[in-house]
């Protein structure tokens, strides 16, 4: 397996997809899946069931993983 070049807290630029050109920080890395989660990019609405803490349930916006080939590390 090749070396994974990203770590939590790195500043990256999205180079492909709807969020192309966006610069943000990495929130999480998944080296086995070759994916990263970038702050504020690839937002999806997820349904949440009602629980004790959240009586009404509803929807929440959540960042989804992006393939590591679609991001480029930016020097801070």
Secondary structure by P-SEA (a helix, b strand, c coil): cccccccccbbbbbcccccccbbbbbccccccccbbbbcccbbbbbbbcccccccbbbbbbbbbbccccccccccc
